[in-house]
């Protein structure tokens, strides 16, 4: 099976639906600062994005955000059919541990 990420977003909470969030990509749409490296073409998926802070954390010395990805497994022969937003059942949301960003200017 290949790994296909339907949507990945950052949020201020470890719970995927209870906070401010920012979409890194949803289906074919992606933020300009996000790069999809590998998605649906192998047993791993990879993407990168420029580090940022949520504006509600602007006065904190250290802030934490979480990545959430709606993830699916698909047969190698069928993954391409779903990259454009097709429907596959049985998704799972994978959430990262907290990612800390630090304000280095002492504010």
C-alpha positions in Angstrom: 0.0 0.0 0.0 1.0 3.6 -0.6 0.4 6.5 1.8 -1.8 9.3 0.5 -2.2 12.5 2.5 -5.6 14.2 1.8 -5.1 17.2 4.0 -2.5 18.5 6.3 -2.9 21.5 8.6 -1.3 23.1 11.6 -3.3 24.0 14.7 -2.8 25.4 18.2 -4.3 22.2 19.8 -3.3 18.5 19.8 -7.0 17.8 19.2 -7.6 18.1 15.5 -11.0 20.0 15.6 -10.8 22.2 18.7 -8.6 25.2 17.7 -7.3 27.8 15.3 -5.9 26.0 12.3 -4.0 26.8 9.1 -4.2 24.5 6.0 -0.9 23.5 4.5 -2.6 21.6 1.7 -6.0 20.1 0.9 -6.1 17.8 -2.1 -4.5 19.6 -5.0 -4.7 23.1 -3.3 -1.5 24.0 -1.3 -0.2 27.0 0.4 2.6 28.8 -1.5 5.0 28.0 1.3 4.3 24.3 1.3 6.1 21.8 -0.9 4.7 18.3 -1.6 7.7 16.1 -2.1 6.1 12.6 -2.1 2.4 11.8 -1.8 0.6 8.7 -2.9 3.6 7.4 -4.8 5.3 5.3 -2.2 5.0 3.7 1.3 5.9 7.1 2.8 4.7 10.6 2.2 6.7 13.8 2.6 6.1 17.5 2.5 7.8 20.6 3.8 6.7 24.1 4.8 8.2 27.3 6.1 8.2 27.6 9.9 5.7 30.1 11.3 3.9 31.1 14.5 0.2 31.7 15.0 -0.6 35.3 15.6 -2.3 34.5 18.9 1.1 33.4 20.1 3.0 36.5 18.9 3.8 37.7 22.4 4.9 34.3 23.7 8.6 33.5 24.0 7.9 29.9 23.1 4.8 28.7 21.3 3.6 25.3 20.3 1.6 24.0 17.3 0.6 20.6 16.1 0.5 19.0 12.6 -2.6 17.0 11.6 -2.8 14.9 8.4 -5.8 13.1 7.1 -4.1 9.9 5.9 -5.2 7.0 3.7 -3.7 3.9 2.4 -4.3 3.0 -1.2 -3.3 0.2 -3.5 -0.4 1.2 -5.7 -2.5 0.9 -8.8 -5.3 3.1 -7.5 -3.6 6.0 -5.7 -3.5 8.2 -8.8 -7.3 8.0 -9.1 -7.6 9.8 -5.7 -5.0 12.5 -5.8 -7.4 15.0 -7.4 -9.9 14.8 -4.5 -11.6 11.5 -5.2 -13.2 9.5 -2.4 -11.6 6.6 -0.5 -13.1 5.3 2.7 -11.4 4.7 6.0 -9.2 7.7 6.6 -7.3 8.3 9.8 -6.0 11.6 11.2 -2.4 11.4 12.4 -1.2 14.1 14.8 2.3 15.1 15.6 3.8 15.8 19.0 4.0 19.4 19.9 6.3 21.5 17.7 7.9 24.4 19.6 8.9 27.7 18.0 11.0 30.2 19.9 11.1 34.0 19.6 14.8 34.7 19.3 14.6 38.5 19.5 13.9 38.4 23.2 10.4 39.8 23.0 
